[in-house]
Amino acid sequence: MNWLFESPLIRSLTGLCVFLLLVLALPKVFPLPELTDDEMRINRSNSVSEFLEVLPASLTEAYARPLFHGNRRPPEAVVVRQAAPVAPRQQVERFTLELVGVMGSAASGRTVFILDSSTGDTTASREGEVVQGWLVESIEADSVVLSNEKDTKTLVIGSGG
């Protein structure tokens, strides 16, 4: 029978059983003192009130600290100044008309073909007609003179405006 207790498995199981018996028998051998109803009520109210008073303050402080900051202290407030509003720039109108071609003769009357490079539209016009707010004043074999209230422009074929 001595060989039975030489097995490590049997020794472990025996030790576990002895430990469980001690743990279960300990309260029977050394009973805890019974609290009266008044003592239980006082202990409960104290522990709950202390818990409610202390816990929220500590949690509020803990929540205020940043989690991924080196010293876990809130960063200093950053003051952002707003820039003064910038006045919008006046758009300079770019002259977008180009002379593409001239057709006809001085005797029969000439027609000009003017391309608006901003839209891609081509307009056929004669002297005295208005193209994009510009009056066609005169037409030559390879040029046209346009004018408006402020300026006069001479377009030459292939000059690009």
SVG drawing of the C-alpha trace seen along z (x, -y; Angstrom):
<svg xmlns="http://www.w3.org/2000/svg" viewBox="-32 -105 39 107">
<polyline fill="none" stroke="black" stroke-width="0.4" points="0.0,0.0 3.0,-2.2 3.6,-2.2 0.2,-3.9 1.3,-7.1 4.5,-7.3 2.6,-8.3 2.7,-12.1 -0.9,-12.2 -2.2,-10.5 -0.1,-12.8 -1.5,-15.9 -5.1,-14.7 -4.6,-13.9 -3.1,-17.3 -6.0,-19.0 -8.6,-17.0 -6.9,-17.9 -6.8,-21.6 -10.5,-21.6 -11.4,-19.9 -9.5,-22.6 -11.1,-25.4 -14.6,-24.0 -14.1,-23.1 -12.4,-26.3 -15.6,-28.4 -17.1,-25.6 -14.1,-25.5 -13.5,-29.3 -16.9,-30.9 -17.0,-34.6 -18.8,-36.9 -22.4,-37.6 -23.4,-41.3 -26.6,-42.6 -29.1,-44.3 -28.1,-47.8 -24.4,-47.1 -25.1,-45.8 -27.3,-48.8 -24.5,-51.2 -21.8,-49.4 -23.9,-49.3 -24.8,-53.0 -21.2,-54.1 -19.7,-52.0 -22.3,-53.1 -22.1,-56.8 -18.3,-56.7 -18.3,-55.0 -20.7,-57.5 -18.8,-60.5 -15.3,-59.4 -15.8,-57.5 -17.4,-60.2 -14.8,-62.8 -11.9,-60.5 -13.5,-59.3 -14.1,-62.9 -10.5,-63.7 -9.4,-60.6 -11.6,-61.2 -10.2,-64.7 -6.7,-63.4 -5.8,-62.5 -5.1,-58.8 -2.3,-59.0 -0.4,-62.1 3.0,-61.8 2.3,-63.1 -1.5,-62.4 -2.2,-66.1 -4.6,-68.1 -2.8,-70.1 -2.8,-73.9 -5.5,-75.7 -4.6,-76.9 -5.8,-80.3 -6.6,-80.5 -6.7,-84.0 -8.9,-84.4 -7.2,-86.2 -8.7,-89.4 -11.0,-88.8 -9.2,-89.4 -10.9,-91.6 -11.7,-89.6 -9.5,-90.4 -11.0,-92.1 -11.1,-89.8 -9.3,-91.2 -11.2,-90.4 -8.9,-88.6 -9.5,-89.3 -10.5,-86.0 -11.4,-86.9 -9.1,-85.7 -9.3,-86.4 -9.6,-83.1 -10.2,-84.2 -11.5,-86.9 -13.7,-86.1 -14.8,-88.2 -13.5,-91.3 -13.6,-95.1 -16.0,-95.6 -18.5,-92.8 -18.0,-93.2 -15.9,-91.2 -16.9,-88.8 -14.7,-88.0 -14.6,-84.8 -13.9,-85.5 -13.2,-82.7 -14.0,-83.1 -11.3,-81.0 -13.0,-80.9 -16.1,-79.1 -14.8,-77.7 -17.6,-79.4 -16.8,-81.0 -18.9,-84.0 -19.2,-85.3 -19.6,-89.1 -19.6,-92.1 -18.7,-95.7 -21.0,-97.5 -22.0,-94.2 -21.3,-93.6 -19.4,-90.5 -19.2,-89.9 -19.7,-93.6 -17.1,-94.7 -18.1,-96.6 -16.5,-95.5 -15.3,-98.9 -13.2,-97.9 -12.2,-94.7 -8.9,-94.4 -7.6,-91.4 -5.8,-89.9 -7.0,-92.0 -10.0,-93.5 -10.4,-96.5 -12.7,-96.0 -13.8,-98.7 -15.9,-99.2 -16.6,-102.1 -13.1,-101.8 -10.7,-100.4 -9.8,-99.6 -8.1,-96.4 -6.7,-95.3 -6.8,-91.5 -4.5,-89.9 -5.0,-86.4 -3.0,-84.0 -2.0,-86.5 -4.1,-84.8 -5.8,-88.0"/>
</svg>
